[in-house]
Structures are given as structure tokens and as C-alpha cells.
Amino acid sequence: MGFLRIHHLYYLGRKRQFAPLRNLHLLLLRGWIAKIEGSFSNLISKKQPVCLVATEGNSLIASILIKPSNRRGTCWSMSFPKIYNNPEYNTLREIKFRLIKYSLDVKMTNINNWILKYPIDSLEELSILRELGFQPQGIISECSPNKIISNKNDNYTYLEGRNSFSWEQVTIDNSVDLWRIENSGQSLQLRSIIDRKPYDIAQLSVKLTRILYIHSLRKSVAIAGIIQQNFPDDINTIRVIRNMAWDERLKDALPSIIKTITTKDSSLTVECDSKDDNLRHLFKLIGLEEINQKVLLSKSNLKRSEKKLSLTKNSSLGTMLDTLNPPNIPIPSP
């Protein structure tokens, strides 16, 4: 187990496994930049991913990509293990276990927490994550453009009576609005693990990240947003988020921008919380087809500061059970 190095690429080339070489060359370069970022501690933001590999002799067996989820590098995400060759001396599960564990133990500045998304049917990987202390935080529904149904509103703005809406790009000034919407849909535990600030949202202000504002005579209010995902495996994924209260105006606002975005890039994946029946129904109406579900998992390396519980021999069973914190969502058993 270790960092991706030049000789790993050499041995792939000798085996004539040319397909992954181009991407691994780029990851090798970005890994060097990541080490430079880490050496400057908090002086510069953390952006670059790091590729870690598992080998047997000169054979490259598998790799994992880890990537900072915020600018300070306190939370990192991890990709799904990628397999290049079958191991000879270990089982594939042992290789995956050791590689994931090595990723968690890697010495990078300020890593306190981990967040990742794995397919719900990847039972072996989920079993490994459970052994290593990961806890589920939710289920994500992923949809792909099937046949986007035409909608009369093909613009980023819409007027109706005294109300109007507009999709706006994220800036330093308005990033706090999208940050608040994202926080409203997360548990307190998940928020503390991801540890994202408004300027982290602004950093994601690429071409696909937007905020939906509803304008009235008195003020403008942000009610929803689209965030391009920053997970290693999700570079072509956007997530739709909204305020906790459903707003019927989303039926007009969302189809127009989703149609525009997915028409430009048909490989794009659109995701939302699997419990959000309103969004999932709207996705279906406009021609998005659910293709997968993923489990959102997290792990914190920080020790919890909890009150010490003084249970005496006379404590009731109910009192003891009240001290337990059951997990939110069970991970599927292999």
C-alpha cells in the first residue's frame, strides 16, 4: 500500500494495460501538487486529489482516490476502489480492506473526517466500511436524462403576476444563501463532519452551480439550488437541494434549468435525497430516469466529548437504553 508512483505506471505499460495510463499520469501530477498543498498547512487551500494504490510485487492491483471536501482539508472524500489486476496472494476483499484502511490512516494535514458515497448494492465494500467504523447518513437517488420533456420555460427567468424567479450563479456575496439551504437538509452530525463554510460553496461556483431566487415586491428569497458534486467519482453529477418546505413554484423553475443543463451534457447525472418524494416525482415528469441509489457514509476521527454516564446497579433498563444512540439508517448486510 502506498502513494501512486512513476514505477507503477511503468509496470502497467509493460503489461500493455494502456487504458488507465493517461488518467493515472494526471493523478500522479496532481498528487505531487497535493503534497505541496499539505506542506503549507493552512496557508493555502486544499484542492488536489491523491491516488493511493495496492500492489503485489510489481503488479498494480487496485487504486483509490481521496480528495479534500473543503478548503481547509478537514474533511476528505474517497472514491470506489478501482481494480486493475486480480491478486495472487490475497483475496480481493483483503486488498480492498487494506487499501481503504490505508487511506484512512494516510498522513495528510488536518484530516479529521471522511465522507463518501458507495452504490447501495456494493455489499462487500459496505461491509468493509462498516468494519472500519463508517456510519450511514442517508440514501441518494441518482437519475439520468432519458428523454427530457419539453417545457414552455426554457430560460433562467420566469415572470408570473407579482412574483418572478431567477437562477443565479454563486458568488462570494450570495454563497451563504446556498450554504443555508444545504445545511437545512443535513443532520447536525453530518454538518459537523463535512465542515463546509460559505466560501467552500463559492469555490464550487463552476458552470453548473446555481441558486434559485424568488423575487417579490419586497425582497428576494433563495428557495433551492443546484450544486456540482465534489466527490472523486461524481465529477459529472449535480445535486438538487431545496428548503425544507416544498414550494410549488419549483415545478416551473426546475424543469427549465435541468433541461438546459442536460441538453448540453447528456452524460450528466442528477441526484437528490431519496426521501424527497416531491423532487423524485418532478424528475420523473420531466424525463429523468432513476438509475442507481448510493449510501452516503461518514466517519470522524475526532473523539466525542460526551458526558460520562453514571449508571448504578439500581438504574432501570429504560435509563440504560436511553443512553444508546442507534444509527440513522442500517447498512445493507452482505
C-alpha positions, 0 to 999 in steps of 0.5 A: 500500500502506498502513494501512486508512483512513476514505477507503477505506471511503468509496470502497467505499460509493460503489461500493455494495460494502456487504458488507465495510463493517461488518467493515472499520469494526471493523478500522479501530477496532481498528487505531487501538487497535493503534497505541496498543498499539505506542506503549507498547512493552512496557508493555502487551500486544499484542492488536489486529489491523491491516488493511493494504490495496492500492489503485489510485487510489481503488479498494480492491483487496485487504486483509490482516490481521496480528495479534500471536501473543503478548503481547509482539508478537514474533511476528505472524500474517497472514491470506489476502489478501482481494480486493475489486476486480480491478486495472487496472494490475497483475496480481493476483499483483503486488498480492498480492506487494506487499501481503504484502511490505508487511506484512512490512516494516510498522513495528510494535514488536518484530516479529521473526517471522511465522507463518501458515497458507495452504490447501495448494492456494493455489499462487500465494500459496505461491509468493509466500511462498516468494519472500519467504523463508517456510519450511514447518513442517508440514501441518494437517488441518482437519475439520468436524462432519458428523454427530457420533456419539453417545457414552455420555460426554457430560460433562467427567468420566469415572470408570473403576476407579482412574483418572478424567479431567477437562477443565479450563479454563486458568488462570494456575496450570495454563497451563504444563501446556498450554504443555508439551504444545504445545511437545512437538509443535513443532520447536525452530525453530518454538518459537523463532519463535512465542515463546509463554510460559505466560501467552500460553496463559492469555490464550487461556483463552476458552470453548473452551480446555481441558486434559485431566487424568488423575487417579490415586491419586497425582497428576494428569497433563495428557495433551492439550488443546484450544486456540482458534486465534489466527490472523486467519482461524481465529477459529472453529477449535480445535486438538487437541494431545496428548503425544507418546505416544498414550494410549488413554484419549483415545478416551473423553475426546475424543469427549465434549468435541468433541461438546459443543463442536460441538453448540453451534457447528456452524460450528466447525472442528477441526484437528490435525497431519496426521501424527497418524494416531491423532487423524485416525482418532478424528475420523473415528469420531466424525463429523468430516469432513476438509475442507481441509489448510493449510501452516503457514509461518514466517519470522524476521527475526532473523539466525542466529548460526551458526558460520562454516564453514571449508571448504578446497579439500581438504574432501570433498563429504560435509563440504560437504553436511553443512553444508546444512540442507534444509527440513522439508517442500517447498512445493507448486510452482505 
